[in-house]
Amino acid sequence: MKETNLITPFSTRQFMKSKDFEIYYYYDTNPTAVKAHTHTYYEFYFFIEGNIKIQVGSNVYTMLPGDFLLIPPETPHNPVWINSDKPYRRFVFWISREYCEKLMTVSKDYVWLMQYVETTHMYRFENDVITFNRIQSIIFQLIEEIKTDRFGRKSQISLLVNTLILHLNRLINARVHASAQAEHTNVYAAICDYIAQNLDKELTLAELEGKFFISRFYIAHSFKDHIGISIHSYITKARLKACCEALQGTEPISNIYQQYGFNDYSNFYRAFKLEYGISPAEYRAQCTKLAD
């Protein structure tokens, strides 16, 4: 079916006729003004072309090709025209709360994105050309199926609607978790650097919490997740490694353990023997023998 046959004339109607979902492909050269309004359903807005801003709640987005918005029920929104130099093309996809509840009985994965948006109030999602082409392909298939009377039409429409919803959920979920993981890794690396540069200090969780403005619980779990040991064990190992390097020189052992954060020799001795199986003095003797 030709793309032009998939276009629906724009209507300012802001209520659903269907109890489940509706989807439209709009193409305007002289856009109609639309006042701020709300819906009782979810609206996915996929921007293809034009010069427009969209206000959603208190946020105003200058739309770029490939962007999509997810607007929750009862959230005020409206377009703000920049100019009409380009045709205004977009897809609008409405989904009722009831249909979302029905999908939840199948899997909560279908509504993860709706819950994410309602929690964070982050309504816009940017996409590159390849990513948006995939979304657009599913939408065109869906609209074409709606406009035909082929065998299995109803089942295919349902399948494509659910495919589109799940695809969007998976797409944004992957991004959110990748971003969170990157942030988690950056925090871990920053703390490791700080520890390495401050082995002479006490380095308690309370001190690190104050230094990095994140909870001691988060710090503790960050280390456990990355290397499988507690931060206390990590700090002890870092101190011992630094002591090992220093023991290869001639500085007195009594100076070395204090320089790297051990409060007394007995604690240093026990930790060193437990980690390496020999005493600090025996380790130095081995290093001296190897050097000779």
C-alpha positions in Angstrom: 0.0 0.0 0.0 1.3 3.5 -0.9 2.4 5.6 2.0 -0.1 8.4 1.0 -2.9 5.9 1.4 -1.9 5.4 5.1 -2.4 9.1 6.0 -5.4 10.1 8.1 -6.8 13.7 7.8 -6.0 15.5 11.1 -8.8 15.9 13.6 -8.7 17.9 16.8 -10.7 15.2 18.5 -9.1 14.3 21.9 -11.0 11.2 22.9 -10.8 7.6 21.8 -13.5 5.9 19.9 -12.0 2.5 20.5 -11.8 1.0 24.0 -8.2 -0.3 23.4 -6.0 1.7 21.0 -6.0 4.0 18.0 -3.1 5.0 15.7 -2.9 7.7 13.0 -0.4 9.0 10.5 -0.8 12.7 10.0 0.7 14.9 7.2 -0.1 18.6 7.3 1.3 21.5 5.3 -0.8 24.1 7.2 -1.1 22.7 10.8 -4.2 23.3 12.9 -3.7 25.1 16.2 -4.3 22.8 19.2 -4.8 24.1 22.7 -3.3 22.5 25.8 -5.3 19.5 26.7 -5.2 16.2 28.6 -6.3 12.6 27.9 -7.6 9.7 29.9 -5.2 7.4 28.0 -1.6 7.2 27.1 -0.3 8.9 23.9 2.8 8.0 22.0 3.8 10.8 19.7 6.4 9.9 17.0 7.9 13.0 15.2 9.0 12.5 11.6 9.3 16.0 10.1 8.4 19.7 10.7 9.4 22.7 12.8 7.6 22.4 16.1 8.0 22.4 19.8 5.8 20.3 22.1 5.0 21.3 25.6 4.4 18.4 28.0 3.6 19.5 31.6 6.3 22.1 32.4 8.7 20.8 29.8 9.1 22.2 26.3 10.8 20.0 23.7 12.1 21.2 20.3 11.4 18.1 18.3 14.0 16.4 16.1 13.2 13.7 13.5 13.1 10.3 15.2 12.1 11.7 18.6 9.1 10.2 20.3 7.1 11.3 23.3 5.1 9.2 25.8 2.4 11.4 27.4 0.7 9.8 30.4 -3.0 10.2 31.2 -4.0 13.6 32.7 -0.8 15.3 31.6 -1.4 18.6 29.8 0.4 19.0 26.5 0.1 20.9 23.2 2.2 21.8 20.1 3.9 25.1 19.8 4.5 26.1 16.2 7.9 27.4 15.1 7.0 27.8 11.4 5.4 25.9 8.5 8.5 25.8 6.3 8.3 22.0 6.2 5.4 19.6 6.2 4.4 18.5 9.6 4.5 14.6 9.8 4.0 12.4 12.8 2.4 9.3 14.1 0.0 9.4 17.1 -0.7 6.2 19.0 -3.3 6.1 21.7 -3.6 3.3 24.3 -6.2 3.0 26.9 -5.5 2.3 30.6 -7.7 -0.7 30.3 -5.6 -2.2 27.5 -2.4 -1.6 29.5 -4.0 -3.4 32.4 -4.9 -6.3 30.1 -1.3 -6.4 28.9 0.0 -6.4 32.5 -1.8 -9.8 33.0 0.4 -11.2 30.3 3.6 -9.5 31.4 4.6 -6.3 33.4 7.3 -5.8 30.7 4.6 -4.3 28.5 4.0 -1.3 30.8 7.5 -0.8 32.2 8.0 2.4 30.0 4.6 3.9 31.1 5.6 3.4 34.8 9.1 4.8 34.1 7.7 8.0 32.5 5.1 8.6 35.2 7.8 8.2 37.9 10.6 10.3 36.2 8.5 12.8 34.2 11.0 12.2 31.3 8.7 12.3 28.3 11.0 12.5 25.3 13.2 9.8 23.8 15.6 10.6 21.0 16.5 8.0 18.3 19.0 7.7 15.5 17.9 7.0 12.0 18.3 3.2 12.1 16.4 2.9 15.4 13.6 5.1 14.3 13.3 3.3 11.0 12.6 0.1 12.9 9.9 1.8 14.9 8.4 3.4 11.8 8.4 0.0 10.0 6.3 -1.6 12.7 3.9 1.4 12.7 3.5 1.4 8.9 2.7 -2.4 9.0 0.1 -1.8 11.8 -1.6 1.1 9.9 -1.6 -0.9 6.7 -3.1 -3.9 8.4 -5.9 -1.7 10.0 -6.8 -0.4 6.5 -7.1 -3.8 4.9 -9.6 -6.6 5.2 -7.2 -9.5 4.9 -7.7 -12.9 6.5 -6.4 -12.8 10.1 -6.6 -9.0 10.2 -7.7 -8.8 13.8 -5.1 -11.2 15.1 -2.3 -9.5 13.1 -3.3 -6.0 14.4 -3.2 -7.2 18.0 0.2 -8.9 17.3 1.6 -5.7 15.8 0.3 -3.4 18.6 1.8 -5.6 21.2 5.1 -5.9 19.2 5.3 -2.1 19.0 4.6 -1.6 22.7 7.1 -4.3 23.7 9.7 -3.0 21.3 9.6 0.5 22.8 9.8 -0.9 26.3 12.8 -2.9 25.5 14.5 -0.1 23.6 14.3 2.4 26.5 14.8 -0.1 29.2 18.1 -1.1 27.7 19.2 2.6 27.5 18.2 3.3 31.1 20.1 0.4 32.4 23.2 1.0 30.3 23.3 4.6 31.5 22.8 3.5 35.1 25.6 0.9 34.7 28.0 3.5 33.2 27.3 5.9 36.1 27.8 3.0 38.6 31.2 2.2 37.0 32.3 5.8 37.0 31.6 6.1 40.7 33.4 2.9 41.4 36.5 4.1 39.4 36.5 7.4 41.2 36.4 5.8 44.6 39.2 3.4 43.6 41.4 6.4 42.5 40.7 8.2 45.8 41.6 5.2 47.8 44.9 4.7 45.9 45.9 8.3 46.5 44.9 8.3 50.2 46.1 5.0 51.7 47.7 6.9 54.6 44.2 8.0 55.7 41.6 6.1 57.7 39.3 5.6 54.7 36.1 4.8 56.4 32.7 4.4 54.7 31.6 7.6 56.5 34.5 9.5 55.0 33.9 8.2 51.5 30.2 9.0 51.9 31.0 12.6 52.7 33.6 12.9 50.0 31.4 11.6 47.1 28.0 12.6 48.4 26.5 9.1 48.0 25.3 6.7 50.6 27.7 4.2 52.3 25.2 1.5 51.3 25.6 2.4 47.6 29.4 2.4 48.0 29.5 -0.9 49.7 27.3 -2.5 47.1 29.3 -0.9 44.2 32.4 -2.8 45.3 30.6 -6.0 46.0 29.0 -5.9 42.6 32.3 -5.1 40.7 34.9 -7.3 42.4 32.9 -9.6 44.8 34.6 -8.4 48.0 33.8 -5.7 50.6 35.3 -2.3 50.4 37.1 -3.0 53.6 38.8 -5.9 52.0 39.6 -3.9 48.9 41.2 -1.1 51.0 43.2 -3.7 53.0 44.5 -5.4 49.8 45.4 -2.0 48.3 47.4 -1.1 51.5 49.2 -4.5 51.4 50.1 -4.1 47.8 51.6 -0.7 48.4 53.5 -2.1 51.4 54.9 -4.9 49.2 56.2 -2.4 46.7 57.8 -0.4 49.5 59.3 -3.5 51.1 61.4 -4.1 47.9 63.4 -1.0 49.0 65.4 -0.2 52.1 62.9 1.8 54.2 62.3 0.4 57.7 59.3 -1.8 58.0 58.2 0.3 61.0 57.8 3.3 58.7 56.2 1.5 55.8 53.1 0.0 57.5 52.3 3.4 59.1 52.6 5.2 55.7 50.0 3.0 54.2 47.3 3.2 56.9 48.0 0.3 59.3 47.6 1.6 62.9 49.9 -0.9 64.5 52.4 -3.6 63.5 50.4 -6.5 64.8 47.4 -5.7 62.6 49.8 -5.2 59.6 51.6 -8.5 60.4 48.5 -10.6 60.6 47.0 -9.1 57.4 50.2 -9.5 55.5 50.7 -13.1 56.6 47.1 -14.0 55.8 47.3 -12.4 52.3 50.8 -13.7 51.3 51.5 -16.6 53.6 54.8 -15.1 54.8 55.8 -12.3 57.2 56.8 -8.8 56.0 60.4 -9.5 57.0 60.4 -12.8 55.1 59.0 -11.1 52.0 61.8 -8.4 52.2 64.4 -11.2 52.6 63.1 -12.9 49.5 63.2 -9.6 47.5 66.7 -8.9 48.6 67.8 -12.5 47.6 66.3 -12.1 44.2 67.9 -8.7 43.7 71.3 -10.2 44.5 
